[in-house]
Amino acid sequence: MPRFALIIVGLCLAVSLYGCRTESVEMETHAGQPVNQQHDFDEVKKRAKQLKVGMRSVDVLILLGSPAKKETNAWVYLPSRTGAIIPAEALQVNFERGRYVSHVYQPIVGAERIIFD
């Protein structure tokens, strides 16, 4: 009987943890490398209008979701399609000392590599 109880407890735990997972959008970058960006780029653009200077990086993460690329002072959000045929843009969110300072949209044309200053 204890073995059966352990199996039931294990199944209940697995089911409850499955419900806690977050949804992510599978995308391909300009270089064809898969990335896990939490929200679709159109949703990120809408939410970016709510950014306020001085927000903590954790608050930006909650608002915009996980970025496609994360560096110390900059996060990059990418569209699901690159600019190979239709021009596209990427969003770079800039931080200083863990606080949001600015964001900028950069064009992606011809699936070129994104290089931000």
C-alpha positions in Angstrom: 0.0 0.0 0.0 2.7 2.6 0.7 4.2 2.1 -2.7 0.8 2.8 -4.3 0.5 6.0 -2.2 3.9 7.1 -3.4 2.9 6.7 -7.0 -0.3 8.7 -6.4 1.6 11.5 -4.7 4.2 11.5 -7.5 1.5 11.8 -10.2 -0.3 14.6 -8.3 3.0 16.5 -8.0 3.8 16.1 -11.7 0.3 17.3 -12.7 0.5 20.3 -10.4 4.0 21.3 -11.7 2.8 20.9 -15.3 0.1 23.5 -14.5 2.8 26.0 -13.4 4.7 26.1 -16.7 4.9 29.3 -18.7 4.1 29.6 -22.3 6.8 30.6 -24.7 6.9 31.5 -28.3 9.4 29.4 -30.4 11.0 31.8 -32.9 13.8 31.8 -35.4 16.3 34.6 -35.3 17.9 36.2 -38.3 20.6 33.5 -38.3 18.2 30.7 -38.1 19.0 29.9 -34.5 16.0 29.0 -32.3 15.3 31.2 -29.4 12.7 31.2 -26.6 11.1 34.6 -26.4 8.1 34.5 -24.1 5.7 36.7 -26.0 5.0 37.4 -29.7 6.8 40.5 -30.9 3.6 42.4 -31.6 2.6 41.9 -27.9 6.1 43.0 -26.8 5.7 46.2 -28.8 2.3 47.0 -27.2 3.7 46.3 -23.7 6.9 48.4 -24.4 4.7 51.5 -24.4 4.2 51.0 -20.6 8.0 51.1 -19.9 9.0 53.8 -17.4 12.5 55.1 -16.7 13.8 53.7 -13.5 11.8 50.4 -13.6 13.7 47.5 -12.1 14.8 44.8 -14.6 12.5 42.3 -12.9 9.6 44.6 -13.5 10.6 44.9 -17.2 10.8 41.1 -17.3 7.3 40.8 -15.9 6.0 43.3 -18.3 7.7 42.2 -21.5 8.5 38.6 -20.8 11.8 36.8 -21.5 13.9 38.3 -24.3 15.4 36.5 -27.2 18.9 37.7 -26.2 19.9 38.9 -22.7 23.1 40.8 -22.0 24.2 42.6 -18.9 22.9 46.1 -19.9 20.7 45.2 -22.9 17.9 42.8 -23.7 16.8 42.2 -27.3 13.3 41.1 -28.4 13.0 39.8 -32.0 10.1 39.4 -34.4 9.0 35.9 -35.4 10.0 36.6 -38.9 13.3 38.3 -39.9 13.7 41.0 -42.5 14.7 38.6 -45.4 11.8 39.6 -47.6 9.7 42.0 -45.5 11.7 44.6 -43.5 11.4 43.9 -39.8 12.7 45.5 -36.6 14.1 44.3 -33.3 13.6 46.0 -29.9 16.6 46.7 -27.6 15.8 47.5 -24.0 18.7 49.2 -22.2 19.6 49.1 -18.5 22.0 50.9 -16.1 22.6 49.4 -12.7 19.6 47.0 -13.1 17.2 49.9 -14.0 15.5 50.6 -17.3 16.8 53.7 -19.0 15.7 53.5 -22.7 14.6 51.3 -25.6 15.2 51.6 -29.3 13.9 49.8 -32.4 16.5 48.8 -34.9 15.7 47.6 -38.5 16.5 44.1 -39.6 17.0 44.0 -43.4 18.0 41.0 -45.5 18.3 38.8 -42.4 21.4 40.6 -41.4 23.1 40.1 -38.0 21.8 42.5 -35.4 24.5 44.6 -33.9 23.5 47.2 -31.3 25.8 50.0 -30.1 
